[in-house]
């Protein structure tokens, strides 16, 4: 009996593969009524391969077959034909008892791409079978309706969807890869969902992800903070630098603190950055050049305070930082940009100075005005760009730029003054470089100590554009 049945099935299969059906596939359709389930299943398979839309009504009826294998092959065939007349029946099959039938129903709905199936497919994201959830997620991606993002997130929040598939889907539906919905999940109550949301944002990898990832840096879970750091580094948007530096200043986990500090450095390492003193290590002895190029300095009398980003140094009385003549910081015959965050208590004082009466440069305050100037040669004139609006007593970003034919001063990322020059400083200065004072004869106007707080001092071997300086001056809301 077994041999006879097997031979019969083989003959039917061969006949289906070789016969030339009529316009309506009548021979095939007749075999869908066979008493043998194996014949009905093989017929449904053949109809799918034939791809004749005339067979759709019969295949829809086959979705109600008592045998699961027949229902499965019918769903698969309807997916191959891609006729939206089958949508309603496939939605019903998606809620059936056999997981293989549900799998192929989801497949077929993805091939048909009828938006009417979206709600059923969202429900299928919570199916007990992983394969069905996976196929439903694919089908929703194929439908590709941006309006689905909200429904998908709602299903996850209600515990009616698989988190991994929802987060994968949000990369393909919704505006900007579903970033706004992933951002909402960064604040979910379940730590596993938050972690997967961070991972999904990393994979989306657009600048729009920076804000949500920055919020994840404040998560209670160390693993989520660490993942957010890695994601921000992978995206590489320099706007995250300040946020990462702030994390390095407050982080209690030593490993995350180190990673955040390294990440902030990585994002800030402009190709022309010669030296950077962040003061975030809280040392009162050594001002470390965090570029690791060796321009470390000796801290003389400064105290550690809360900075604009992380920590900073307070300069009171005779306090200053002696940097000597760092080999990595060149001023001769080159464009330069010097910048720092300052919070002044007095109207006059040197922020960063190098050199003396023969030649040099200085970024400073005088009578409350921001100034930057150079002295090129011993008997030559000084060139000073002087702002016209006095600075207040709050944090402000100050920058001085040496270009080939002028010097400029910037406040808060905006150029406030410029002065024509005869060129770059032609030689290396014989006198040292300091932060908060100029110990030698000043290169420009003054020798007063700075009274206030200084943070994030940076020196570039390039005349940065206004846009680049503005980017450095950009302040995150969390600060």
Secondary structure, 3 states (H helix, E strand, C coil): CHHHHHHHHHHHHHHHHHCCCCCCCHHHHHHCCCCCHHHHHHHHHHHHHHCCHHHHHHHHHHCCCCCHHHHHHHHHHHHHHCCHHHHHHHHHHHCCCCHHHHHHHHHHHHHHCCHHHHHHHHHHCCCCCHHHHHHHHHHHHHHCCCCHHHHHHHHHHCCCCCHHHHHHHCCCCCHHHHHHHHHHHCCCCCHHHHHHHHHHHHHHCCCCHHHHHHHHCCCCCHHHHHHHHHHHHHHCCCCHHHHHHHHHHHCCCHHHHHHHHHHHHHHHCCCCEEEEECCCCCCCCEECECCCCCCCEEEECCEEEECCCCEEEEECCCCEEEEECCCCCCCCCCCEEEEEEEEECCCCEEEEEEECCCCEEEEEEECCEEEEEEECCCCCCEEEEECCCCCCCCCEEEEEEECCCEEEEEECCEEEEEEECCCCCCCCCCCCEEECCCCCCCCCCCCCCCCEEEEEEEEECCCCCHHHHHHHHCCCCCC
